[in-house]
Amino acid sequence: MIKRVGIIVGVLVFLWGGFILFEHKPEIDYKQAQKAFVTGGDEKAFKLAKSAYLSDITNDKYRKMFLDTIIRLDGSYDAQEALIAFINDGIYDLYQTQAIEYLHELETQFAQKYQPNYIELIPYNDKIVRWGKKPIRVCIKKPENLDVYFINEVESALLEWQRATDNNIIFQFEDKNPDITIEFEELKEENIKNNHNLYIVANTEPVFDGNTLQEMKITLYTKNNKGNYFTKEEIYNTTLHEVAHALGIFGHSRHPEDVLYLSSSNIMGNKEYKKLSESDINTMKLLYEIKPDITSGKPEFSIHPKIIFGEAEEINKTKISEAENYIKQAPSLPNGYIDLAQTAIFSKDYDKAKNCLKQAIKYASDNNTKFIIYYNFAVICYETGDMNKALYYAQKAQEFRTKNSVTALLANVYYKKRDYKKAIEQYDILVKEYPQSIMYSVNLTKLYINQRRLIKAAKTLKNLINTNPEADTDKRVKGLKWVLLFTK
């Protein structure tokens, strides 16, 4: 009995001691952070000060200590992330003001390192998209009877970007599993009839799987609307421009000397080989130091995107300005109206978006542009819950081009309409085209489970794991592995 009482007392003492220690831990962390800060243990001081701060973000001395350790780390990525969280913690005091001032110092520091640039124009909607691996595999698909200079100029343009970035970007030419695919097409008949589209010369489109960048597809046209082949200089200049998009710069510069200037006359009709400007090179180098939202592999990065771009709303404001500038300079081209519509969709101003798209359709003559317009109409209808119109516009978009984005949208529309058979048909198309895509296979598996077709669900998931071994440890897949019990 006495022994039992002793054990109970011992446990109570242990728990009480633990409680006292836990209660005083922030103060202990704070004092240890002070010591580490004085002796030069900056990383240790940062971690301890962060622990104390998170225990009570209103405590003045914890706040001061934490901010001091952030500044001492002098712009390391962890410190940048902590700085942004500190500024947004809802405590409006002297230390927040000091943190904002330090943030401006960092912004200036990065800006001066890469001046001049047009980095604010790179986002895809509000996302930073770029490759996260080396080398970047490139497949150039050469049609029969195409003059060899087309291939030579494309390869030269790719290697020029590699050289200009000091080999931070490296291309490897191969046909299997490419990251960037470059194809050649003749200009379609409907474009040949439209003189204002004399220089529809290329198109670049990304292929995403959730937050994974799977592929970039560049289409280069071989002839203008007069039926003449583009010259060596025109092909080279166009490729410089499109490769920049394929590497992650989605906007256009406002300066004629830049390869990414928005006017096609900057590239076409130019009898000289275009040179990458200092702004072009700096923008690309800076992009590949920023942590991306959508990427491939495990990217290296040292700069937090919010230090360069601010919040998503700020990015959208910049895109609005870019779109308005595009419309001002090229009012009879649809591109600016489409960009402005997409900024309105981001802001959920769907009436404005519709009006912009109605303007765009007046000037759209090529199939790709019409696809983009009708696809965005479909997105608006989907977001506003009008599934019948969403279906109409998605099918309309498909008349002009078949893309994974509209196929996925159709699958979601059919699901909302409870037409599960057609939803499965759409996702089946996507899975066959992109067998390594975790998102598409997981969604198809869920649809089969929804319809109690467990053998089909198991087969879909098993095929995914066999095709993409990395899927085996993915959280989305782990939650569905029970269905593999139904594998034949």
Secondary structure, DSSP 4 states (H G I P E B T S, - for coil): -HHHHHHHHHHHHHHHHHHHHHHHHHHHHHHHHHHHHHHT-HHHHHHHHHHHHHH-TT-HHHHHHHHHHHHHTTS-HHHHHHHHHHHTSS--SHHHHHHHHHHHHHHHHHHHHT-S--GGG--BTTB-B---SSSEEEEEEPPTT--HHHHHHHHHHHHHHHHHTTTSS-EEE-SSS-SEEEEEEPPPHHHHT-GGGTT--EEEEEEEETTEEEEEEEEEESB-TTSPBPPHHHHHHHHHHHHHHHHT--S-BSSTTSTTBS-GGGTTT--S-----HHHHHHHHHHTTBPPSBBSS-----B-HHHHH-SHHHHHHHHHHHHHHHHHH-TTSSHHHHHHHHHHHHTT-HHHHHHHHHHHHHH--SHHHHHHHHHHHHHHHHHTT-HHHHHHHHHHHHHH---HHHHHHHHHHHHHTT-HHHHHHHHHHHHHH-TT-HHHHHHHHHHHHHTT-HHHHHHHHHHHHHH-GGGGG-HHHHTTGGGGGG--
